[in-house]
Amino acid sequence: MSEAFCLELYKDKVVVSYYAEKFHGRKTANGERFNMYDMTCAHKTLPFNTIIRVTNYANGKSVDVRVNDRGPFVAGREVDLSKGAAVKLGMIKSGTAKVKIHIVKMGANTKQSAVSAAKAQKIPLTRSKGTTSKAKAATQVVLKKGQLYDIQLGSFSDENNAREYARKIARAKFKNVAIQKSGSNTKVSVIKVDGKDVPSLVKQLEMKGFGNAFVRERKNR
């Protein structure tokens, strides 16, 4: 069994980009100085010091990078890599790449991480030419008072990881945290939320570092 197979799949078939000279030496969101040659990256919500493995579908190349910044703030993009990481993925010429992302090691959900993640979620996304935000479109639900909704916060191939993530959300004082089987994956959601309460609850979750919420109407009560 390959090592990649044992890792937790976080996102599949998403787009990454990179940043370089313009930001070299500037402070990152966690207070470090950005070094475009280091194996680091920016993500809007993952805790700082999370290690992710990014694999380029175009050539099969992979690189492990550490989250130390927030971004990208372009619709349809999941991660901004350092130039050094982009070189290893063979994507300098193209500028972007379609990838899959595995979690190698989850960073601690510190107050600094949670606050910066909440701020990043509020920054308006720009649109690159020909890019659409699938994530934004997926969460645009018409909310109705009295209708119940589930707020999905993660989907895991390993049920143990899903259960641990659910416990982490519950420890942050959120109620009605549930795990739901969906094929080979296990989803973690806050369930049975009234439509009028969804926006404020999503914001509270983001403030605690639980971003990337996917809201769906509950089919049964």
Secondary structure by P-SEA (a helix, b strand, c coil): ccccccccccccbbbbbbcccccccccccccccccccccccccccccccbbbbbbbcccbbbbbbbbcccccccccccccccaaaaaaacccccccccbbbbbcccccccaaaaaaaaaaaacbbbbccccccaaaaaacccccccbbbbbbccccccaaaaaaaaaaaaaaccccccccccccbbbbbbccccccaaaaaaaaaaaacccbbbbbbbccc
